Amino acid sequence: MANRTLALDDTLYDYLCSVSLRENDVQRRLREETAKMPNANMQIAPEQGQFMGLLVELLGVSRALEVGTFTGYSALSVALALPAKGKLVACDVSEEWTGVAKRYWEEAGVADKIELRLGPGSETLQSLINEGHRESFDFAFIDADKTGYDNYYEACLELIRTGGLISIDNAFLEGKVVDPSVDEPDTNAIRAMNDKLKKDERVSCSLVPIGDGLLLARKR
């Protein structure tokens, strides 16, 4: 019996996917198209998308929020898990990347569940607050520019209801967070975010070693 999380080599990772991953054809083709793009490393892992969908189901989420959509795999995974009248507000700055996303959302039949808002994430979140949406969301996913994480987190805390969940991607940042030789803005921002949530009494938290590290914070 292991007393710590096992490292996943290629063989064990392939086994994990073979026995647990339920990825439909639209998700697979979106992931494969994204893999050919220059910024393909911004794509979440398929097992992470499935895990987030499971969280949505477990929490009974009807209103979700996403900061950083890219080509839409995470939004698609969440939208598929939402109930028929569920809604996801997806925030991104790129019309090009989200143009890819919209094609697949339409094909998967979830486009009517997703409201895409283009613009800087901090401005979009403040707009939602100003529109009276405080404590109206059940779930949030943050996966955008790392130096903006703290601002996104604070805004999401206002927008999420008590008992709602904020999930924050790239908590490991490809392992850079534990490399003392790395001293650059993105890595320092993630280190600060991880340290902050460990001490933040407003939430219960857990860092899950899936994908590039998924930091979960449940609003108390």
KEKE-3310 file (N, C-alpha, C; in steps of 0.2 Angstrom, whole numbers, plus 5000, padded with zeros to 4 digits):
npx = (5004:5004:5010:5010:5006:5007:5019:5016:5021:5023:5016:5008:5000:4994:4986:4978:4970:4964:4956:4947:4944:4932:4929:4920:4918:4918:4925:4937:4941:4942:4952:4963:4964:4968:4980:4988:4991:5001:5001:4998:5001:4993:4982:4971:4972:4964:4959:4958:4948:4937:4937:4934:4921:4915:4915:4907:4895:4894:4892:4881:4880:4873:4876:4890:4907:4921:4937:4948:4948:4953:4954:4942:4940:4940:4928:4919:4919:4914:4901:4895:4892:4883:4866:4851:4846:4857:4871:4886:4897:4909:4925:4937:4951:4953:4947:4951:4955:4944:4935:4937:4933:4919:4914:4915:4908:4895:4893:4893:4881:4880:4881:4871:4871:4882:4889:4899:4911:4921:4936:4947:4950:4949:4941:4929:4925:4923:4912:4902:4901:4896:4884:4876:4878:4884:4888:4881:4885:4890:4902:4919:4932:4948:4960:4970:4980:4994:4999:4988:4980:4978:4969:4959:4955:4950:4939:4931:4928:4919:4909:4905:4894:4892:4899:4901:4913:4930:4941:4958:4970:4986:4994:5006:5014:5022:5031:5040:5037:5044:5057:5071:5079:5071:5065:5054:5040:5027:5029:5032:5020:5011:5017:5014:5000:4997:5003:4995:4982:4983:4983:4972:4958:4945:4941:4940:4953:4962:4976:4976:4985:4983:4984:4992:4992:4979:4971:4960:4947:4935:4922:4919)
npy = (4994:5011:5025:5038:5048:5040:5041:5044:5035:5032:5020:5017:5029:5027:5016:5021:5030:5020:5013:5022:5034:5042:5049:5058:5058:5071:5078:5071:5074:5088:5090:5084:5092:5104:5100:5102:5115:5130:5134:5123:5117:5123:5117:5107:5091:5076:5068:5077:5085:5076:5074:5086:5087:5077:5083:5094:5087:5080:5091:5096:5107:5121:5134:5139:5145:5151:5156:5159:5151:5146:5134:5128:5115:5112:5120:5113:5100:5104:5109:5098:5091:5099:5102:5102:5115:5122:5134:5140:5153:5158:5165:5174:5181:5179:5179:5171:5159:5155:5154:5142:5134:5137:5130:5117:5116:5119:5108:5098:5100:5109:5123:5132:5132:5139:5155:5165:5177:5190:5198:5206:5196:5201:5212:5207:5199:5208:5215:5205:5205:5218:5218:5211:5198:5192:5178:5169:5159:5141:5135:5137:5139:5142:5147:5155:5169:5168:5178:5185:5177:5179:5190:5185:5175:5181:5189:5178:5172:5181:5179:5166:5155:5151:5136:5133:5129:5133:5130:5129:5130:5123:5122:5116:5121:5114:5109:5119:5126:5121:5122:5130:5138:5145:5160:5169:5179:5172:5159:5163:5169:5158:5151:5160:5160:5146:5146:5156:5150:5139:5145:5152:5155:5157:5147:5129:5118:5109:5102:5094:5081:5080:5081:5097:5099:5103:5115:5115:5124:5126:5136:5143)
npz = (5000:4995:5003:4998:4984:4969:4956:4939:4926:4908:4905:4916:4915:4903:4906:4916:4908:4900:4908:4914:4907:4899:4885:4873:4855:4850:4859:4859:4845:4846:4855:4848:4837:4844:4848:4838:4837:4840:4853:4861:4873:4882:4883:4893:4902:4896:4906:4917:4912:4913:4926:4931:4926:4933:4946:4944:4943:4955:4964:4960:4951:4943:4938:4931:4930:4920:4918:4906:4892:4880:4867:4871:4877:4891:4894:4887:4893:4905:4902:4896:4907:4914:4919:4909:4909:4913:4915:4908:4910:4900:4900:4890:4880:4867:4851:4841:4846:4853:4843:4837:4848:4848:4837:4840:4852:4847:4839:4848:4854:4865:4865:4868:4881:4885:4888:4880:4884:4879:4882:4894:4908:4922:4920:4915:4925:4935:4929:4930:4944:4946:4939:4947:4951:4962:4973:4965:4957:4956:4953:4948:4936:4935:4923:4916:4912:4923:4932:4934:4943:4957:4957:4950:4958:4969:4964:4960:4972:4977:4968:4969:4977:4995:4999:4986:4973:4969:4956:4952:4939:4934:4946:4948:4938:4928:4936:4940:4951:4962:4959:4964:4956:4947:4944:4940:4934:4931:4938:4951:4954:4954:4965:4975:4975:4978:4991:4998:4997:5006:5018:5018:5027:5023:5014:5011:5006:4994:4985:4970:4962:4947:4930:4927:4940:4951:4960:4972:4980:4992:4995:5011)
capx = (5000:5008:5008:5010:5004:5012:5021:5013:5025:5018:5013:5003:4995:4990:4982:4973:4965:4961:4951:4943:4943:4926:4929:4916:4921:4919:4930:4943:4943:4944:4959:4968:4965:4972:4987:4992:4992:5008:5000:4995:5002:4988:4976:4970:4972:4957:4957:4956:4942:4932:4937:4930:4914:4912:4914:4901:4889:4893:4890:4874:4881:4869:4879:4898:4911:4927:4942:4953:4944:4957:4950:4936:4940:4937:4921:4915:4918:4909:4895:4892:4890:4878:4859:4849:4846:4863:4874:4893:4900:4916:4929:4943:4953:4955:4942:4953:4955:4937:4932:4938:4929:4912:4913:4914:4902:4889:4893:4891:4875:4880:4882:4866:4873:4888:4889:4906:4912:4927:4939:4951:4946:4947:4935:4923:4923:4920:4906:4898:4899:4892:4878:4872:4879:4887:4886:4876:4889:4892:4908:4923:4938:4953:4966:4972:4987:4996:5000:4981:4977:4975:4963:4953:4952:4946:4933:4927:4926:4913:4904:4903:4890:4894:4898:4903:4920:4934:4947:4963:4974:4993:4997:5013:5017:5027:5037:5044:5036:5049:5064:5073:5083:5066:5063:5050:5033:5022:5030:5031:5013:5008:5019:5010:4993:4997:5004:4989:4976:4984:4982:4965:4952:4938:4940:4944:4957:4966:4979:4975:4990:4980:4986:4998:4991:4973:4970:4953:4945:4928:4920:4915)
capy = (5000:5017:5031:5044:5048:5037:5045:5041:5034:5032:5014:5018:5034:5024:5011:5025:5032:5014:5010:5027:5039:5042:5055:5057:5059:5078:5080:5069:5078:5095:5089:5082:5098:5109:5097:5104:5122:5132:5134:5116:5116:5127:5112:5103:5084:5074:5065:5082:5087:5072:5075:5092:5086:5074:5088:5097:5082:5079:5097:5099:5114:5124:5140:5139:5151:5149:5161:5156:5146:5143:5131:5126:5108:5112:5122:5108:5095:5106:5110:5092:5088:5103:5100:5105:5122:5124:5139:5142:5159:5157:5172:5174:5187:5178:5177:5166:5152:5153:5152:5134:5131:5137:5125:5110:5117:5118:5101:5094:5102:5113:5130:5136:5132:5143:5162:5167:5184:5191:5204:5204:5192:5205:5217:5203:5197:5214:5216:5201:5208:5224:5216:5208:5191:5189:5172:5166:5153:5135:5132:5142:5136:5148:5144:5161:5172:5167:5184:5188:5172:5182:5195:5181:5171:5186:5190:5172:5171:5185:5177:5159:5154:5147:5129:5132:5127:5136:5125:5133:5125:5124:5123:5114:5124:5110:5107:5125:5129:5118:5123:5137:5142:5148:5166:5173:5181:5166:5154:5167:5170:5152:5149:5164:5157:5140:5148:5159:5146:5135:5149:5156:5152:5158:5141:5123:5117:5103:5102:5087:5080:5078:5086:5101:5101:5107:5117:5115:5128:5126:5142:5141)
capz = (5000:4995:5008:4994:4977:4964:4950:4933:4920:4902:4905:4921:4913:4898:4910:4919:4903:4897:4912:4917:4903:4894:4881:4867:4849:4849:4864:4856:4839:4848:4858:4843:4833:4848:4849:4832:4837:4843:4861:4863:4880:4886:4884:4899:4900:4896:4913:4921:4910:4915:4934:4932:4925:4939:4951:4942:4944:4962:4967:4957:4948:4938:4935:4931:4927:4918:4917:4902:4889:4875:4862:4874:4880:4898:4894:4884:4898:4911:4899:4895:4914:4917:4918:4903:4909:4916:4911:4909:4908:4898:4899:4886:4877:4860:4846:4836:4850:4855:4837:4837:4853:4847:4832:4844:4857:4842:4837:4854:4857:4872:4864:4871:4889:4886:4887:4879:4885:4876:4886:4900:4913:4928:4918:4914:4932:4939:4926:4933:4950:4945:4936:4953:4951:4968:4976:4961:4954:4960:4952:4944:4934:4933:4919:4912:4914:4929:4936:4936:4947:4963:4956:4947:4963:4974:4961:4960:4979:4977:4963:4971:4983:5000:4997:4979:4972:4964:4954:4949:4936:4934:4952:4948:4933:4925:4941:4941:4958:4967:4956:4966:4951:4943:4947:4935:4936:4931:4943:4957:4955:4956:4971:4980:4975:4982:4998:5000:4998:5011:5024:5018:5031:5019:5010:5013:5000:4992:4979:4967:4957:4941:4925:4929:4947:4951:4966:4974:4986:4993:4999:5018)
cpx = (5004:5005:5009:5008:5009:5013:5018:5018:5020:5014:5007:4998:4991:4984:4976:4968:4961:4955:4946:4941:4937:4926:4925:4920:4922:4924:4937:4946:4945:4951:4964:4969:4969:4979:4991:4994:4998:5007:4997:4996:4997:4982:4976:4970:4965:4955:4955:4949:4936:4932:4933:4922:4911:4911:4908:4894:4888:4891:4883:4874:4876:4871:4887:4901:4918:4931:4948:4950:4948:4953:4944:4935:4937:4930:4917:4914:4913:4902:4891:4889:4885:4871:4857:4848:4851:4866:4881:4894:4907:4920:4936:4945:4953:4949:4944:4952:4948:4932:4932:4933:4922:4910:4911:4909:4895:4888:4891:4885:4874:4881:4877:4867:4879:4888:4896:4906:4919:4930:4943:4947:4944:4941:4929:4920:4920:4913:4901:4896:4894:4885:4873:4873:4883:4884:4881:4879:4890:4899:4912:4929:4943:4959:4967:4979:4988:4996:4993:4978:4974:4969:4957:4950:4948:4940:4928:4925:4919:4907:4901:4899:4894:4893:4900:4911:4924:4940:4952:4969:4981:4996:5004:5017:5023:5033:5041:5043:5041:5056:5066:5077:5078:5064:5060:5043:5028:5023:5030:5024:5009:5010:5015:5003:4993:4998:4998:4983:4977:4982:4975:4960:4945:4936:4943:4947:4961:4969:4979:4981:4987:4982:4992:4997:4984:4971:4963:4951:4937:4926:4916:4910)
cpy = (5006:5022:5038:5043:5045:5041:5041:5041:5033:5026:5015:5023:5031:5019:5015:5027:5026:5012:5015:5032:5038:5049:5054:5059:5067:5080:5078:5073:5085:5095:5088:5088:5103:5106:5100:5111:5124:5132:5128:5115:5119:5122:5108:5096:5081:5071:5071:5085:5083:5072:5081:5091:5082:5078:5092:5093:5081:5085:5100:5106:5115:5130:5139:5144:5149:5155:5158:5150:5142:5140:5127:5119:5108:5115:5117:5102:5097:5106:5103:5089:5093:5100:5104:5112:5125:5130:5140:5148:5158:5164:5170:5180:5186:5176:5172:5159:5150:5152:5145:5131:5131:5132:5118:5111:5116:5111:5096:5095:5106:5120:5134:5136:5137:5150:5164:5175:5186:5198:5201:5201:5196:5209:5213:5201:5202:5216:5212:5203:5214:5223:5212:5201:5188:5183:5168:5160:5147:5133:5137:5138:5142:5145:5149:5163:5171:5173:5187:5183:5175:5186:5190:5177:5175:5187:5184:5170:5175:5182:5170:5159:5150:5140:5127:5131:5131:5131:5130:5129:5127:5125:5121:5118:5120:5108:5113:5128:5127:5119:5130:5141:5146:5154:5171:5174:5176:5162:5157:5168:5164:5150:5153:5162:5151:5142:5151:5155:5141:5138:5152:5152:5153:5151:5135:5121:5111:5103:5095:5086:5077:5084:5090:5103:5106:5108:5118:5119:5129:5132:5141:5146)
cpz = (5000:5000:5005:4987:4973:4958:4944:4927:4914:4902:4910:4919:4907:4901:4913:4914:4900:4901:4915:4912:4898:4890:4874:4861:4848:4853:4861:4850:4841:4851:4853:4838:4837:4848:4843:4832:4841:4851:4864:4870:4885:4887:4890:4897:4900:4902:4917:4919:4913:4923:4935:4931:4930:4945:4950:4944:4952:4966:4965:4954:4943:4934:4937:4928:4926:4916:4913:4898:4883:4869:4865:4876:4887:4898:4892:4889:4903:4908:4898:4902:4917:4915:4912:4903:4913:4912:4913:4906:4906:4896:4895:4883:4869:4856:4842:4840:4851:4849:4836:4842:4851:4842:4836:4849:4853:4841:4842:4857:4863:4871:4867:4879:4890:4884:4886:4880:4884:4880:4891:4905:4919:4926:4918:4921:4936:4936:4929:4940:4950:4943:4942:4953:4957:4971:4972:4957:4959:4959:4947:4943:4932:4929:4914:4913:4921:4934:4938:4941:4953:4962:4954:4953:4968:4971:4961:4967:4980:4973:4965:4977:4989:4999:4990:4979:4967:4962:4950:4946:4936:4941:4953:4943:4930:4930:4943:4948:4963:4964:4959:4961:4946:4947:4942:4937:4937:4937:4950:4959:4957:4963:4977:4980:4979:4990:5001:5002:5004:5018:5024:5021:5028:5015:5013:5006:5000:4985:4976:4962:4951:4936:4927:4937:4947:4958:4967:4980:4986:4998:5006:5019)
residu = (MET:ALA:ASN:ARG:THR:LEU:ALA:LEU:ASP:ASP:THR:LEU:TYR:ASP:TYR:LEU:CYS:SER:VAL:SER:LEU:ARG:GLU:ASN:ASP:VAL:GLN:ARG:ARG:LEU:ARG:GLU:GLU:THR:ALA:LYS:MET:PRO:ASN:ALA:ASN:MET:GLN:ILE:ALA:PRO:GLU:GLN:GLY:GLN:PHE:MET:GLY:LEU:LEU:VAL:GLU:LEU:LEU:GLY:VAL:SER:ARG:ALA:LEU:GLU:VAL:GLY:THR:PHE:THR:GLY:TYR:SER:ALA:LEU:SER:VAL:ALA:LEU:ALA:LEU:PRO:ALA:LYS:GLY:LYS:LEU:VAL:ALA:CYS:ASP:VAL:SER:GLU:GLU:TRP:THR:GLY:VAL:ALA:LYS:ARG:TYR:TRP:GLU:GLU:ALA:GLY:VAL:ALA:ASP:LYS:ILE:GLU:LEU:ARG:LEU:GLY:PRO:GLY:SER:GLU:THR:LEU:GLN:SER:LEU:ILE:ASN:GLU:GLY:HIS:ARG:GLU:SER:PHE:ASP:PHE:ALA:PHE:ILE:ASP:ALA:ASP:LYS:THR:GLY:TYR:ASP:ASN:TYR:TYR:GLU:ALA:CYS:LEU:GLU:LEU:ILE:ARG:THR:GLY:GLY:LEU:ILE:SER:ILE:ASP:ASN:ALA:PHE:LEU:GLU:GLY:LYS:VAL:VAL:ASP:PRO:SER:VAL:ASP:GLU:PRO:ASP:THR:ASN:ALA:ILE:ARG:ALA:MET:ASN:ASP:LYS:LEU:LYS:LYS:ASP:GLU:ARG:VAL:SER:CYS:SER:LEU:VAL:PRO:ILE:GLY:ASP:GLY:LEU:LEU:LEU:ALA:ARG:LYS:ARG)
# end
